[in-house]
């Protein structure tokens, strides 16, 4: 079975990824517990697109793929 990252890059498992063909991880945050991560994800869903772009550009101005950070941990 392929890893979730390979599935994501192939457009499987996520309707959003399949529809918009986004395959790079450009923003990454880590949390101590799942509840905090879920709370943050819900915040993002209410954000305007411009706010999300600003968050990415503040932490990753080149929009580099950060997936290697997950694979190293």
CHARMM internal coordinates of N, CA and C (Angstrom, degrees):
IC EDIT
DIST 1 N 1 CA 1.4536
DIST 1 CA 1 C 1.5310
ANGL 1 N 1 CA 1 C 109.68
DIST 1 C 2 N 1.2983
ANGL 1 CA 1 C 2 N 117.00
DIHE 1 N 1 CA 1 C 2 N 137.86
DIST 2 N 2 CA 1.4557
ANGL 1 C 2 N 2 CA 121.48
DIHE 1 CA 1 C 2 N 2 CA -179.14
DIST 2 CA 2 C 1.5225
ANGL 2 N 2 CA 2 C 110.56
DIHE 1 C 2 N 2 CA 2 C -75.26
DIST 2 C 3 N 1.3166
ANGL 2 CA 2 C 3 N 115.10
DIHE 2 N 2 CA 2 C 3 N 154.92
DIST 3 N 3 CA 1.4561
ANGL 2 C 3 N 3 CA 120.15
DIHE 2 CA 2 C 3 N 3 CA 178.52
DIST 3 CA 3 C 1.5183
ANGL 3 N 3 CA 3 C 109.75
DIHE 2 C 3 N 3 CA 3 C -68.90
DIST 3 C 4 N 1.3247
ANGL 3 CA 3 C 4 N 116.15
DIHE 3 N 3 CA 3 C 4 N 162.09
DIST 4 N 4 CA 1.4715
ANGL 3 C 4 N 4 CA 120.39
DIHE 3 CA 3 C 4 N 4 CA 179.40
DIST 4 CA 4 C 1.5210
ANGL 4 N 4 CA 4 C 110.25
DIHE 3 C 4 N 4 CA 4 C -62.48
DIST 4 C 5 N 1.3411
ANGL 4 CA 4 C 5 N 118.14
DIHE 4 N 4 CA 4 C 5 N -31.04
DIST 5 N 5 CA 1.4616
ANGL 4 C 5 N 5 CA 120.46
DIHE 4 CA 4 C 5 N 5 CA 178.87
DIST 5 CA 5 C 1.5342
ANGL 5 N 5 CA 5 C 110.57
DIHE 4 C 5 N 5 CA 5 C -68.01
DIST 5 C 6 N 1.3086
ANGL 5 CA 5 C 6 N 117.10
DIHE 5 N 5 CA 5 C 6 N -42.10
DIST 6 N 6 CA 1.4601
ANGL 5 C 6 N 6 CA 120.42
DIHE 5 CA 5 C 6 N 6 CA 176.86
DIST 6 CA 6 C 1.5163
ANGL 6 N 6 CA 6 C 110.99
DIHE 5 C 6 N 6 CA 6 C -64.25
DIST 6 C 7 N 1.3329
ANGL 6 CA 6 C 7 N 116.81
DIHE 6 N 6 CA 6 C 7 N -39.87
DIST 7 N 7 CA 1.4642
ANGL 6 C 7 N 7 CA 120.81
DIHE 6 CA 6 C 7 N 7 CA 177.63
DIST 7 CA 7 C 1.5245
ANGL 7 N 7 CA 7 C 110.27
DIHE 6 C 7 N 7 CA 7 C -63.01
DIST 7 C 8 N 1.3192
ANGL 7 CA 7 C 8 N 116.51
DIHE 7 N 7 CA 7 C 8 N -43.15
DIST 8 N 8 CA 1.4584
ANGL 7 C 8 N 8 CA 121.74
DIHE 7 CA 7 C 8 N 8 CA 179.14
DIST 8 CA 8 C 1.5315
ANGL 8 N 8 CA 8 C 110.25
DIHE 7 C 8 N 8 CA 8 C -60.03
DIST 8 C 9 N 1.3146
ANGL 8 CA 8 C 9 N 116.97
DIHE 8 N 8 CA 8 C 9 N -47.93
DIST 9 N 9 CA 1.4681
ANGL 8 C 9 N 9 CA 121.13
DIHE 8 CA 8 C 9 N 9 CA -178.27
DIST 9 CA 9 C 1.5264
ANGL 9 N 9 CA 9 C 111.94
DIHE 8 C 9 N 9 CA 9 C -65.69
DIST 9 C 10 N 1.3283
ANGL 9 CA 9 C 10 N 116.69
DIHE 9 N 9 CA 9 C 10 N -27.38
DIST 10 N 10 CA 1.4637
ANGL 9 C 10 N 10 CA 120.45
DIHE 9 CA 9 C 10 N 10 CA 177.85
DIST 10 CA 10 C 1.5292
ANGL 10 N 10 CA 10 C 111.65
DIHE 9 C 10 N 10 CA 10 C -82.93
DIST 10 C 11 N 1.3461
ANGL 10 CA 10 C 11 N 117.27
DIHE 10 N 10 CA 10 C 11 N -7.00
DIST 11 N 11 CA 1.4597
ANGL 10 C 11 N 11 CA 121.03
DIHE 10 CA 10 C 11 N 11 CA 179.69
DIST 11 CA 11 C 1.5121
ANGL 11 N 11 CA 11 C 113.36
DIHE 10 C 11 N 11 CA 11 C 84.78
DIST 11 C 12 N 1.3211
ANGL 11 CA 11 C 12 N 116.98
DIHE 11 N 11 CA 11 C 12 N 15.71
DIST 12 N 12 CA 1.4709
ANGL 11 C 12 N 12 CA 121.09
DIHE 11 CA 11 C 12 N 12 CA 179.68
DIST 12 CA 12 C 1.5182
ANGL 12 N 12 CA 12 C 110.40
DIHE 11 C 12 N 12 CA 12 C -98.80
DIST 12 C 13 N 1.3098
ANGL 12 CA 12 C 13 N 116.18
DIHE 12 N 12 CA 12 C 13 N 145.71
DIST 13 N 13 CA 1.4580
ANGL 12 C 13 N 13 CA 120.50
DIHE 12 CA 12 C 13 N 13 CA 174.27
DIST 13 CA 13 C 1.5137
ANGL 13 N 13 CA 13 C 115.05
DIHE 12 C 13 N 13 CA 13 C 88.23
DIST 13 C 14 N 1.3287
ANGL 13 CA 13 C 14 N 117.73
DIHE 13 N 13 CA 13 C 14 N -8.61
DIST 14 N 14 CA 1.4573
ANGL 13 C 14 N 14 CA 120.61
DIHE 13 CA 13 C 14 N 14 CA 179.81
DIST 14 CA 14 C 1.5170
ANGL 14 N 14 CA 14 C 108.93
DIHE 13 C 14 N 14 CA 14 C -142.54
DIST 14 C 15 N 1.3118
ANGL 14 CA 14 C 15 N 116.54
DIHE 14 N 14 CA 14 C 15 N 118.36
DIST 15 N 15 CA 1.4637
ANGL 14 C 15 N 15 CA 120.67
DIHE 14 CA 14 C 15 N 15 CA 178.92
DIST 15 CA 15 C 1.5265
ANGL 15 N 15 CA 15 C 110.58
DIHE 14 C 15 N 15 CA 15 C -63.87
DIST 15 C 16 N 1.3222
ANGL 15 CA 15 C 16 N 116.98
DIHE 15 N 15 CA 15 C 16 N -36.55
DIST 16 N 16 CA 1.4646
ANGL 15 C 16 N 16 CA 121.09
DIHE 15 CA 15 C 16 N 16 CA -179.87
DIST 16 CA 16 C 1.5241
ANGL 16 N 16 CA 16 C 110.84
DIHE 15 C 16 N 16 CA 16 C -63.10
DIST 16 C 17 N 1.3231
ANGL 16 CA 16 C 17 N 116.34
DIHE 16 N 16 CA 16 C 17 N -47.56
DIST 17 N 17 CA 1.4666
ANGL 16 C 17 N 17 CA 121.01
DIHE 16 CA 16 C 17 N 17 CA -179.56
DIST 17 CA 17 C 1.5248
ANGL 17 N 17 CA 17 C 110.23
DIHE 16 C 17 N 17 CA 17 C -63.33
DIST 17 C 18 N 1.3100
ANGL 17 CA 17 C 18 N 117.29
DIHE 17 N 17 CA 17 C 18 N -43.13
DIST 18 N 18 CA 1.4542
ANGL 17 C 18 N 18 CA 120.68
DIHE 17 CA 17 C 18 N 18 CA -179.73
DIST 18 CA 18 C 1.5293
ANGL 18 N 18 CA 18 C 111.20
DIHE 17 C 18 N 18 CA 18 C -64.44
DIST 18 C 19 N 1.3156
ANGL 18 CA 18 C 19 N 117.25
DIHE 18 N 18 CA 18 C 19 N -40.79
DIST 19 N 19 CA 1.4641
ANGL 18 C 19 N 19 CA 121.32
DIHE 18 CA 18 C 19 N 19 CA -177.33
DIST 19 CA 19 C 1.5284
ANGL 19 N 19 CA 19 C 112.18
DIHE 18 C 19 N 19 CA 19 C -71.26
DIST 19 C 20 N 1.3347
ANGL 19 CA 19 C 20 N 116.79
DIHE 19 N 19 CA 19 C 20 N -46.24
DIST 20 N 20 CA 1.4618
ANGL 19 C 20 N 20 CA 120.72
DIHE 19 CA 19 C 20 N 20 CA -172.96
DIST 20 CA 20 C 1.5302
ANGL 20 N 20 CA 20 C 114.24
DIHE 19 C 20 N 20 CA 20 C -99.22
DIST 20 C 21 N 1.3275
ANGL 20 CA 20 C 21 N 116.79
DIHE 20 N 20 CA 20 C 21 N -3.99
DIST 21 N 21 CA 1.4603
ANGL 20 C 21 N 21 CA 122.28
DIHE 20 CA 20 C 21 N 21 CA 176.74
DIST 21 CA 21 C 1.5362
ANGL 21 N 21 CA 21 C 112.77
DIHE 20 C 21 N 21 CA 21 C 54.96
DIST 21 C 22 N 1.3138
ANGL 21 CA 21 C 22 N 115.76
DIHE 21 N 21 CA 21 C 22 N 45.83
DIST 22 N 22 CA 1.4632
ANGL 21 C 22 N 22 CA 120.88
DIHE 21 CA 21 C 22 N 22 CA 175.95
DIST 22 CA 22 C 1.5238
ANGL 22 N 22 CA 22 C 107.83
DIHE 21 C 22 N 22 CA 22 C -96.50
DIST 22 C 23 N 1.3153
ANGL 22 CA 22 C 23 N 115.98
DIHE 22 N 22 CA 22 C 23 N 125.71
DIST 23 N 23 CA 1.4626
ANGL 22 C 23 N 23 CA 119.87
DIHE 22 CA 22 C 23 N 23 CA -173.17
DIST 23 CA 23 C 1.5168
ANGL 23 N 23 CA 23 C 113.98
DIHE 22 C 23 N 23 CA 23 C -130.10
DIST 23 C 24 N 1.3215
ANGL 23 CA 23 C 24 N 118.08
DIHE 23 N 23 CA 23 C 24 N 2.59
DIST 24 N 24 CA 1.4618
ANGL 23 C 24 N 24 CA 121.05
DIHE 23 CA 23 C 24 N 24 CA 179.05
DIST 24 CA 24 C 1.5189
ANGL 24 N 24 CA 24 C 109.93
DIHE 23 C 24 N 24 CA 24 C -107.86
DIST 24 C 25 N 1.2969
ANGL 24 CA 24 C 25 N 115.38
DIHE 24 N 24 CA 24 C 25 N 141.08
DIST 25 N 25 CA 1.4584
ANGL 24 C 25 N 25 CA 121.87
DIHE 24 CA 24 C 25 N 25 CA 173.12
DIST 25 CA 25 C 1.5254
ANGL 25 N 25 CA 25 C 106.28
DIHE 24 C 25 N 25 CA 25 C -92.62
DIST 25 C 26 N 1.3404
ANGL 25 CA 25 C 26 N 117.27
DIHE 25 N 25 CA 25 C 26 N 109.82
DIST 26 N 26 CA 1.4606
ANGL 25 C 26 N 26 CA 120.60
DIHE 25 CA 25 C 26 N 26 CA -174.28
DIST 26 CA 26 C 1.5282
ANGL 26 N 26 CA 26 C 113.11
DIHE 25 C 26 N 26 CA 26 C -111.05
DIST 26 C 27 N 1.3136
ANGL 26 CA 26 C 27 N 116.93
DIHE 26 N 26 CA 26 C 27 N -6.88
DIST 27 N 27 CA 1.4612
ANGL 26 C 27 N 27 CA 120.87
DIHE 26 CA 26 C 27 N 27 CA 178.59
DIST 27 CA 27 C 1.5321
ANGL 27 N 27 CA 27 C 107.70
DIHE 26 C 27 N 27 CA 27 C -142.35
DIST 27 C 28 N 1.3126
ANGL 27 CA 27 C 28 N 115.22
DIHE 27 N 27 CA 27 C 28 N 133.87
DIST 28 N 28 CA 1.4545
ANGL 27 C 28 N 28 CA 119.54
DIHE 27 CA 27 C 28 N 28 CA -175.70
DIST 28 CA 28 C 1.5200
ANGL 28 N 28 CA 28 C 109.08
DIHE 27 C 28 N 28 CA 28 C -143.06
DIST 28 C 29 N 1.3113
ANGL 28 CA 28 C 29 N 116.48
DIHE 28 N 28 CA 28 C 29 N 127.69
DIST 29 N 29 CA 1.4584
ANGL 28 C 29 N 29 CA 122.60
DIHE 28 CA 28 C 29 N 29 CA 174.61
DIST 29 CA 29 C 1.5181
ANGL 29 N 29 CA 29 C 107.79
DIHE 28 C 29 N 29 CA 29 C -130.93
DIST 29 C 30 N 1.3123
ANGL 29 CA 29 C 30 N 116.81
DIHE 29 N 29 CA 29 C 30 N 144.49
DIST 30 N 30 CA 1.4633
ANGL 29 C 30 N 30 CA 119.66
DIHE 29 CA 29 C 30 N 30 CA 178.17
DIST 30 CA 30 C 1.5235
ANGL 30 N 30 CA 30 C 109.23
DIHE 29 C 30 N 30 CA 30 C -119.22
DIST 30 C 31 N 1.3022
ANGL 30 CA 30 C 31 N 115.18
DIHE 30 N 30 CA 30 C 31 N 150.21
DIST 31 N 31 CA 1.4617
ANGL 30 C 31 N 31 CA 122.52
DIHE 30 CA 30 C 31 N 31 CA -177.37
DIST 31 CA 31 C 1.5178
ANGL 31 N 31 CA 31 C 109.94
DIHE 30 C 31 N 31 CA 31 C -135.23
DIST 31 C 32 N 1.3095
ANGL 31 CA 31 C 32 N 115.14
DIHE 31 N 31 CA 31 C 32 N 152.56
DIST 32 N 32 CA 1.4635
ANGL 31 C 32 N 32 CA 121.37
DIHE 31 CA 31 C 32 N 32 CA -178.82
DIST 32 CA 32 C 1.5281
ANGL 32 N 32 CA 32 C 112.24
DIHE 31 C 32 N 32 CA 32 C -69.56
DIST 32 C 33 N 1.3323
ANGL 32 CA 32 C 33 N 116.71
DIHE 32 N 32 CA 32 C 33 N -34.24
DIST 33 N 33 CA 1.4590
ANGL 32 C 33 N 33 CA 118.09
DIHE 32 CA 32 C 33 N 33 CA -177.86
DIST 33 CA 33 C 1.5302
ANGL 33 N 33 CA 33 C 110.65
DIHE 32 C 33 N 33 CA 33 C -137.59
DIST 33 C 34 N 1.3129
ANGL 33 CA 33 C 34 N 117.00
DIHE 33 N 33 CA 33 C 34 N 156.34
DIST 34 N 34 CA 1.4659
ANGL 33 C 34 N 34 CA 121.83
DIHE 33 CA 33 C 34 N 34 CA -176.83
DIST 34 CA 34 C 1.5314
ANGL 34 N 34 CA 34 C 113.45
DIHE 33 C 34 N 34 CA 34 C -61.31
DIST 34 C 35 N 1.3032
ANGL 34 CA 34 C 35 N 117.59
DIHE 34 N 34 CA 34 C 35 N -31.27
DIST 35 N 35 CA 1.4654
ANGL 34 C 35 N 35 CA 119.97
DIHE 34 CA 34 C 35 N 35 CA -178.71
DIST 35 CA 35 C 1.5289
ANGL 35 N 35 CA 35 C 110.85
DIHE 34 C 35 N 35 CA 35 C -63.35
DIST 35 C 36 N 1.3267
ANGL 35 CA 35 C 36 N 116.61
DIHE 35 N 35 CA 35 C 36 N -42.56
DIST 36 N 36 CA 1.4651
ANGL 35 C 36 N 36 CA 120.55
DIHE 35 CA 35 C 36 N 36 CA 178.15
DIST 36 CA 36 C 1.5267
ANGL 36 N 36 CA 36 C 111.01
DIHE 35 C 36 N 36 CA 36 C -64.67
DIST 36 C 37 N 1.3186
ANGL 36 CA 36 C 37 N 116.75
DIHE 36 N 36 CA 36 C 37 N -41.17
DIST 37 N 37 CA 1.4606
ANGL 36 C 37 N 37 CA 121.02
DIHE 36 CA 36 C 37 N 37 CA 179.05
DIST 37 CA 37 C 1.5254
ANGL 37 N 37 CA 37 C 110.89
DIHE 36 C 37 N 37 CA 37 C -63.91
DIST 37 C 38 N 1.2987
ANGL 37 CA 37 C 38 N 117.30
DIHE 37 N 37 CA 37 C 38 N -42.10
DIST 38 N 38 CA 1.4660
ANGL 37 C 38 N 38 CA 121.20
DIHE 37 CA 37 C 38 N 38 CA 179.57
DIST 38 CA 38 C 1.5257
ANGL 38 N 38 CA 38 C 110.81
DIHE 37 C 38 N 38 CA 38 C -67.37
DIST 38 C 39 N 1.3134
ANGL 38 CA 38 C 39 N 116.80
DIHE 38 N 38 CA 38 C 39 N -38.48
DIST 39 N 39 CA 1.4647
ANGL 38 C 39 N 39 CA 121.17
DIHE 38 CA 38 C 39 N 39 CA 176.83
DIST 39 CA 39 C 1.5326
ANGL 39 N 39 CA 39 C 110.30
DIHE 38 C 39 N 39 CA 39 C -60.67
DIST 39 C 40 N 1.3218
ANGL 39 CA 39 C 40 N 116.38
DIHE 39 N 39 CA 39 C 40 N -44.15
DIST 40 N 40 CA 1.4661
ANGL 39 C 40 N 40 CA 121.09
DIHE 39 CA 39 C 40 N 40 CA 179.42
DIST 40 CA 40 C 1.5259
ANGL 40 N 40 CA 40 C 111.07
DIHE 39 C 40 N 40 CA 40 C -65.76
DIST 40 C 41 N 1.3166
ANGL 40 CA 40 C 41 N 116.65
DIHE 40 N 40 CA 40 C 41 N -41.56
DIST 41 N 41 CA 1.4662
ANGL 40 C 41 N 41 CA 120.17
DIHE 40 CA 40 C 41 N 41 CA 178.87
DIST 41 CA 41 C 1.5320
ANGL 41 N 41 CA 41 C 110.68
DIHE 40 C 41 N 41 CA 41 C -60.84
DIST 41 C 42 N 1.3100
ANGL 41 CA 41 C 42 N 116.95
DIHE 41 N 41 CA 41 C 42 N -39.62
DIST 42 N 42 CA 1.4689
ANGL 41 C 42 N 42 CA 120.40
DIHE 41 CA 41 C 42 N 42 CA 178.06
DIST 42 CA 42 C 1.5242
ANGL 42 N 42 CA 42 C 110.82
DIHE 41 C 42 N 42 CA 42 C -66.18
DIST 42 C 43 N 1.3328
ANGL 42 CA 42 C 43 N 117.38
DIHE 42 N 42 CA 42 C 43 N -34.41
DIST 43 N 43 CA 1.4590
ANGL 42 C 43 N 43 CA 120.20
DIHE 42 CA 42 C 43 N 43 CA 175.47
DIST 43 CA 43 C 1.5277
ANGL 43 N 43 CA 43 C 110.10
DIHE 42 C 43 N 43 CA 43 C -61.39
DIST 43 C 44 N 1.3227
ANGL 43 CA 43 C 44 N 116.71
DIHE 43 N 43 CA 43 C 44 N -45.74
DIST 44 N 44 CA 1.4604
ANGL 43 C 44 N 44 CA 120.99
DIHE 43 CA 43 C 44 N 44 CA -179.17
DIST 44 CA 44 C 1.5196
ANGL 44 N 44 CA 44 C 112.31
DIHE 43 C 44 N 44 CA 44 C -58.86
DIST 44 C 45 N 1.3052
ANGL 44 CA 44 C 45 N 116.27
DIHE 44 N 44 CA 44 C 45 N -36.45
DIST 45 N 45 CA 1.4602
ANGL 44 C 45 N 45 CA 119.65
DIHE 44 CA 44 C 45 N 45 CA -178.28
DIST 45 CA 45 C 1.5230
ANGL 45 N 45 CA 45 C 111.70
DIHE 44 C 45 N 45 CA 45 C -63.73
DIST 45 C 46 N 1.3262
ANGL 45 CA 45 C 46 N 117.36
DIHE 45 N 45 CA 45 C 46 N -23.09
DIST 46 N 46 CA 1.4597
ANGL 45 C 46 N 46 CA 121.44
DIHE 45 CA 45 C 46 N 46 CA 179.02
DIST 46 CA 46 C 1.5233
ANGL 46 N 46 CA 46 C 113.27
DIHE 45 C 46 N 46 CA 46 C -94.94
DIST 46 C 47 N 1.3216
ANGL 46 CA 46 C 47 N 117.22
DIHE 46 N 46 CA 46 C 47 N -5.14
DIST 47 N 47 CA 1.4651
ANGL 46 C 47 N 47 CA 121.47
DIHE 46 CA 46 C 47 N 47 CA -178.51
DIST 47 CA 47 C 1.5186
ANGL 47 N 47 CA 47 C 111.18
DIHE 46 C 47 N 47 CA 47 C -77.77
DIST 47 C 48 N 1.3225
ANGL 47 CA 47 C 48 N 114.70
DIHE 47 N 47 CA 47 C 48 N 150.17
DIST 48 N 48 CA 1.4608
ANGL 47 C 48 N 48 CA 120.76
DIHE 47 CA 47 C 48 N 48 CA 171.95
DIST 48 CA 48 C 1.5288
ANGL 48 N 48 CA 48 C 108.60
DIHE 47 C 48 N 48 CA 48 C -75.69
DIST 48 C 49 N 1.3156
ANGL 48 CA 48 C 49 N 115.46
DIHE 48 N 48 CA 48 C 49 N 155.38
DIST 49 N 49 CA 1.4658
ANGL 48 C 49 N 49 CA 121.01
DIHE 48 CA 48 C 49 N 49 CA -179.89
DIST 49 CA 49 C 1.5329
ANGL 49 N 49 CA 49 C 111.63
DIHE 48 C 49 N 49 CA 49 C -55.71
DIST 49 C 50 N 1.3389
ANGL 49 CA 49 C 50 N 116.96
DIHE 49 N 49 CA 49 C 50 N -42.93
DIST 50 N 50 CA 1.4691
ANGL 49 C 50 N 50 CA 120.64
DIHE 49 CA 49 C 50 N 50 CA -179.71
DIST 50 CA 50 C 1.5248
ANGL 50 N 50 CA 50 C 111.89
DIHE 49 C 50 N 50 CA 50 C -59.26
DIST 50 C 51 N 1.3113
ANGL 50 CA 50 C 51 N 116.99
DIHE 50 N 50 CA 50 C 51 N -37.63
DIST 51 N 51 CA 1.4696
ANGL 50 C 51 N 51 CA 120.58
DIHE 50 CA 50 C 51 N 51 CA 179.52
DIST 51 CA 51 C 1.5254
ANGL 51 N 51 CA 51 C 110.18
DIHE 50 C 51 N 51 CA 51 C -65.82
DIST 51 C 52 N 1.3273
ANGL 51 CA 51 C 52 N 115.76
DIHE 51 N 51 CA 51 C 52 N -41.32
DIST 52 N 52 CA 1.4623
ANGL 51 C 52 N 52 CA 120.12
DIHE 51 CA 51 C 52 N 52 CA 179.58
DIST 52 CA 52 C 1.5313
ANGL 52 N 52 CA 52 C 110.86
DIHE 51 C 52 N 52 CA 52 C -65.25
DIST 52 C 53 N 1.3166
ANGL 52 CA 52 C 53 N 116.48
DIHE 52 N 52 CA 52 C 53 N -41.55
DIST 53 N 53 CA 1.4638
ANGL 52 C 53 N 53 CA 120.30
DIHE 52 CA 52 C 53 N 53 CA 178.23
DIST 53 CA 53 C 1.5204
ANGL 53 N 53 CA 53 C 110.16
DIHE 52 C 53 N 53 CA 53 C -63.09
DIST 53 C 54 N 1.3258
ANGL 53 CA 53 C 54 N 117.03
DIHE 53 N 53 CA 53 C 54 N -42.02
DIST 54 N 54 CA 1.4690
ANGL 53 C 54 N 54 CA 120.41
DIHE 53 CA 53 C 54 N 54 CA 178.90
DIST 54 CA 54 C 1.5235
ANGL 54 N 54 CA 54 C 110.95
DIHE 53 C 54 N 54 CA 54 C -62.02
DIST 54 C 55 N 1.3285
ANGL 54 CA 54 C 55 N 117.56
DIHE 54 N 54 CA 54 C 55 N -40.99
DIST 55 N 55 CA 1.4631
ANGL 54 C 55 N 55 CA 121.20
DIHE 54 CA 54 C 55 N 55 CA 177.95
DIST 55 CA 55 C 1.5331
ANGL 55 N 55 CA 55 C 110.16
DIHE 54 C 55 N 55 CA 55 C -60.12
DIST 55 C 56 N 1.3218
ANGL 55 CA 55 C 56 N 116.43
DIHE 55 N 55 CA 55 C 56 N -45.98
DIST 56 N 56 CA 1.4631
ANGL 55 C 56 N 56 CA 120.56
DIHE 55 CA 55 C 56 N 56 CA 179.68
DIST 56 CA 56 C 1.5264
ANGL 56 N 56 CA 56 C 110.42
DIHE 55 C 56 N 56 CA 56 C -62.56
DIST 56 C 57 N 1.3095
ANGL 56 CA 56 C 57 N 116.88
DIHE 56 N 56 CA 56 C 57 N -48.77
DIST 57 N 57 CA 1.4626
ANGL 56 C 57 N 57 CA 120.32
DIHE 56 CA 56 C 57 N 57 CA -175.30
DIST 57 CA 57 C 1.5273
ANGL 57 N 57 CA 57 C 112.86
DIHE 56 C 57 N 57 CA 57 C -68.48
DIST 57 C 58 N 1.3162
ANGL 57 CA 57 C 58 N 117.77
DIHE 57 N 57 CA 57 C 58 N -27.58
DIST 58 N 58 CA 1.4628
ANGL 57 C 58 N 58 CA 120.11
DIHE 57 CA 57 C 58 N 58 CA 175.53
DIST 58 CA 58 C 1.5281
ANGL 58 N 58 CA 58 C 111.53
DIHE 57 C 58 N 58 CA 58 C -68.72
DIST 58 C 59 N 1.3155
ANGL 58 CA 58 C 59 N 117.37
DIHE 58 N 58 CA 58 C 59 N -36.84
DIST 59 N 59 CA 1.4617
ANGL 58 C 59 N 59 CA 121.09
DIHE 58 CA 58 C 59 N 59 CA -177.27
DIST 59 CA 59 C 1.5144
ANGL 59 N 59 CA 59 C 114.64
DIHE 58 C 59 N 59 CA 59 C -99.01
DIST 59 C 60 N 1.3296
ANGL 59 CA 59 C 60 N 117.08
DIHE 59 N 59 CA 59 C 60 N -19.52
DIST 60 N 60 CA 1.4611
ANGL 59 C 60 N 60 CA 121.33
DIHE 59 CA 59 C 60 N 60 CA -174.32
DIST 60 CA 60 C 1.5386
ANGL 60 N 60 CA 60 C 108.60
DIHE 59 C 60 N 60 CA 60 C -150.89
DIST 60 C 61 N 1.3341
ANGL 60 CA 60 C 61 N 117.24
DIHE 60 N 60 CA 60 C 61 N 69.45
DIST 61 N 61 CA 1.4654
ANGL 60 C 61 N 61 CA 120.10
DIHE 60 CA 60 C 61 N 61 CA -173.32
DIST 61 CA 61 C 1.5323
ANGL 61 N 61 CA 61 C 114.51
DIHE 60 C 61 N 61 CA 61 C -60.21
DIST 61 C 62 N 1.3249
ANGL 61 CA 61 C 62 N 118.09
DIHE 61 N 61 CA 61 C 62 N -23.36
DIST 62 N 62 CA 1.4659
ANGL 61 C 62 N 62 CA 120.72
DIHE 61 CA 61 C 62 N 62 CA 178.83
DIST 62 CA 62 C 1.5305
ANGL 62 N 62 CA 62 C 112.31
DIHE 61 C 62 N 62 CA 62 C -87.20
DIST 62 C 63 N 1.3146
ANGL 62 CA 62 C 63 N 117.00
DIHE 62 N 62 CA 62 C 63 N -5.08
DIST 63 N 63 CA 1.4684
ANGL 62 C 63 N 63 CA 122.86
DIHE 62 CA 62 C 63 N 63 CA -175.91
DIST 63 CA 63 C 1.5376
ANGL 63 N 63 CA 63 C 110.30
DIHE 62 C 63 N 63 CA 63 C 55.94
DIST 63 C 64 N 1.3203
ANGL 63 CA 63 C 64 N 115.87
DIHE 63 N 63 CA 63 C 64 N 39.99
DIST 64 N 64 CA 1.4693
ANGL 63 C 64 N 64 CA 121.62
DIHE 63 CA 63 C 64 N 64 CA 179.38
DIST 64 CA 64 C 1.5292
ANGL 64 N 64 CA 64 C 110.25
DIHE 63 C 64 N 64 CA 64 C -70.06
DIST 64 C 65 N 1.2980
ANGL 64 CA 64 C 65 N 116.25
DIHE 64 N 64 CA 64 C 65 N 150.68
DIST 65 N 65 CA 1.4635
ANGL 64 C 65 N 65 CA 121.59
DIHE 64 CA 64 C 65 N 65 CA 176.00
DIST 65 CA 65 C 1.5335
ANGL 65 N 65 CA 65 C 108.70
DIHE 64 C 65 N 65 CA 65 C -71.64
DIST 65 C 66 N 1.3096
ANGL 65 CA 65 C 66 N 117.64
DIHE 65 N 65 CA 65 C 66 N 121.77
DIST 66 N 66 CA 1.4550
ANGL 65 C 66 N 66 CA 123.02
DIHE 65 CA 65 C 66 N 66 CA -177.17
DIST 66 CA 66 C 1.5279
ANGL 66 N 66 CA 66 C 113.16
DIHE 65 C 66 N 66 CA 66 C -100.77
DIST 66 C 67 N 1.3095
ANGL 66 CA 66 C 67 N 117.72
DIHE 66 N 66 CA 66 C 67 N 9.63
DIST 67 N 67 CA 1.4705
ANGL 66 C 67 N 67 CA 120.32
DIHE 66 CA 66 C 67 N 67 CA -176.22
DIST 67 CA 67 C 1.5222
ANGL 67 N 67 CA 67 C 112.54
DIHE 66 C 67 N 67 CA 67 C -60.48
DIST 67 C 68 N 1.3386
ANGL 67 CA 67 C 68 N 117.56
DIHE 67 N 67 CA 67 C 68 N -26.14
DIST 68 N 68 CA 1.4661
ANGL 67 C 68 N 68 CA 119.76
DIHE 67 CA 67 C 68 N 68 CA 178.77
DIST 68 CA 68 C 1.5416
ANGL 68 N 68 CA 68 C 110.77
DIHE 67 C 68 N 68 CA 68 C -62.37
DIST 68 C 69 N 1.3174
ANGL 68 CA 68 C 69 N 117.80
DIHE 68 N 68 CA 68 C 69 N -25.38
DIST 69 N 69 CA 1.4678
ANGL 68 C 69 N 69 CA 120.61
DIHE 68 CA 68 C 69 N 69 CA 179.09
DIST 69 CA 69 C 1.5251
ANGL 69 N 69 CA 69 C 111.42
DIHE 68 C 69 N 69 CA 69 C -68.14
DIST 69 C 70 N 1.3044
ANGL 69 CA 69 C 70 N 116.45
DIHE 69 N 69 CA 69 C 70 N -31.62
DIST 70 N 70 CA 1.4681
ANGL 69 C 70 N 70 CA 120.74
DIHE 69 CA 69 C 70 N 70 CA 176.75
DIST 70 CA 70 C 1.5185
ANGL 70 N 70 CA 70 C 109.73
DIHE 69 C 70 N 70 CA 70 C -74.05
DIST 70 C 71 N 1.3116
ANGL 70 CA 70 C 71 N 116.62
DIHE 70 N 70 CA 70 C 71 N -43.28
DIST 71 N 71 CA 1.4587
ANGL 70 C 71 N 71 CA 121.14
DIHE 70 CA 70 C 71 N 71 CA -176.89
DIST 71 CA 71 C 1.5288
ANGL 71 N 71 CA 71 C 111.98
DIHE 70 C 71 N 71 CA 71 C -66.58
DIST 71 C 72 N 1.3372
ANGL 71 CA 71 C 72 N 117.04
DIHE 71 N 71 CA 71 C 72 N -26.77
DIST 72 N 72 CA 1.4605
ANGL 71 C 72 N 72 CA 121.00
DIHE 71 CA 71 C 72 N 72 CA -179.32
DIST 72 CA 72 C 1.5308
ANGL 72 N 72 CA 72 C 112.41
DIHE 71 C 72 N 72 CA 72 C -81.06
DIST 72 C 73 N 1.3299
ANGL 72 CA 72 C 73 N 116.81
DIHE 72 N 72 CA 72 C 73 N -21.17
DIST 73 N 73 CA 1.4777
ANGL 72 C 73 N 73 CA 118.95
DIHE 72 CA 72 C 73 N 73 CA -175.72
DIST 73 CA 73 C 1.5025
ANGL 73 N 73 CA 73 C 112.41
DIHE 72 C 73 N 73 CA 73 C -86.47
END
COOR INIT
IC SEED 1 N 1 CA 1 C
IC BUILD
